């Protein structure tokens, strides 16, 4: 196994749905090439950012003034080399819990002057399932790309499964794309 640590944030509300099957295929492909910790965030107590500004005024020990489930996720994020988001697309966007996770990462950076940016140098990628054509994910992916550029995070790419059907994913229909994605993100 390489020394790479991957944090996989699974934002799907379904524990046995299309996104979870895509995650399973991805984990099979990664095998022992990296250490992967999957965290299912749906149902966790992760509130959205309330724009209180505390994280921008000082470096907070817990990174955010909101005391919720995000506290432990900050530690996992910071100790990982690569963060892989896994989310279905609902109404042209990642799931609400995935968005709350991303919004709350702002506490890891003073974006006014960038005197502190714990996200700089991290890498991020995404596994996506959707009930429509691939292009429906563009809005979410483009937003994530902008997020990565702003916070100096390297965007490593995505796998999109359009018109997702769990049985097609488990039958290996997307294994080539998953293999190429795994190779790219492990570079």
N, C-alpha and C positions, 0 to 999 in steps of 0.2 A: 504494500500500500504506500502511496505517496504521502507526503506530509500535508497535502491540501485538506483544509477543513471546509466543508460545505454546510451551510445552514439552509435547509429547505423549508420555506414558509408556505404551508398549504392553506389557502384561503377558501377552499370549497366547503359548502355547508353539508355536502354528502360524503359520508365516510366510505362509501362503496360505489361511487359514481364514475363518470367519465374521467374527471380530473384525477381522482385517486388511482384509476387504472393507468393513466398516463404516467403518474408519479411512480407507480410500481415498475413499469417498463423502463423508466429512466434509472431507477435504483438498480434494476437488474443489469443495465448497461454499464453503470458506474462500477458495480461489483466492488472489488477491493482497490480500485485505482485512487480512491479518496475516502476520507472519513465523512459520512453524511449524517446529520441529525435533522430529522423531520419534526416540525412543530405544526400541529393543526391549530389554527388560530380561531376558526369559527366557534363561537360560544365562549371564547375567552373574554375576560373583562378588559377590553382595549377600547377606550373612549377616543373619539376624534379630538384633534387639537382644538383647544379653546382660545388660542391666540392671546394668552395672558402675558406673553413676552418675557417670562422669567428665564427661560433658557437662553434668551438673547442678551440678558443683562449680566449673567454670571455663569460660570461652568458649574452646573448642579451635580452633586454626587450621584443622584439617580437619573440625571440627564433631563428630567421633566418634573414639573411641579404636580402633575397628576399622578397620584399613587394608585396604579392599577397593574394589570398583567403585563404591561409593556416593560416594567422595570427589569424583569428577568430576560426579556427579549433583547434589551439593549446589550446586556452582557454577552449573550449568545452572538449577536450581530458583531460586536467588537472583537470577539475571539475567532471569528470566521474569516476565511480568505475570500470566499465566494458566497453570495446569497442567491438562491434560486427561488423565485416566486412561482407558485402554482395556483392558477385561478381560472375558473370559467369566466366567460365574458357575459355580463348581464347588461343589456341596454347600453352597449358600446363601451363598457367600463369593467374594471376588475370588481370583484365583490366588495361590499362595504367594509368588511373586516380587513381585507387586503389594503384598501385605500386608507383606512385608519392607521394601519401599521406604517405605511409609507409616509403619511402626514406627520406622524409622531417622530419619525427619524430626524426631523428638523432640529430636535433637541441636541443632536450630535454636532451641530455646526452653528457658529455665530455668522450668519450670512450677511450681516451689514458690512463687516470688514474682513471676514474669514481669518480672524486671529486664532480661531479654534475651529478645526474641521476634522473630526474623528472618522468621517466617511471617506476622506481623500485616500485614494489608492485601493479602495475596496472594488470588488467586481460583482456585477449583478446580471442575472439572466432570468428568463421566464418561460414556463410551460403553460400553454393556453389551450383550453377546449372551448368550443363555441357551437351554437346551433345554427349558424349561418356560414357564409363564405368567409375566407380568411381576412378579407379587407375590413370586416366589421371590427376586428381587433386593432386596427390602425390607430384609432383615437387613444386607446389605453396605452399601446406600445409607444406611440409618439410622445405621450405625456411622460412615460417612464424614461425614455431617452433624454428628454429635456431635464428631468429630475437628475439623472446621472450626470449629464454635462454640467449642470449648475453646481452640484456637490462634488465634482471631481471623482466620480465613480465610473469605472470602465463598464460600459454596456457590452455584454458578451453575446447577445442574441436571444432568439426565441424559437420555440417549436409551437406551431399552431395546428390544431386538429379541427378542421372545419366540419360542420354537420356531424359532430362527434357521436359515435355509437360505441359503447364500452366493448362490445363483442369484436368489433373491427380493430380496436386498439389492442385488445388482448390476443387477437389472432396474428398480430405482428405487422399489420398494414402500415404502421408508421415507424417500424424499427429502423429503417435506413435513416430517416430524418433524426430520430433519437440518437442513433450512433454518431452521426455527423455533429449533432449538437453537443453531445458528451465530449467528443474529441476536441471540439473548438473551445469549450469552456474550461477544459483541463490544461490548455496550453499555457 
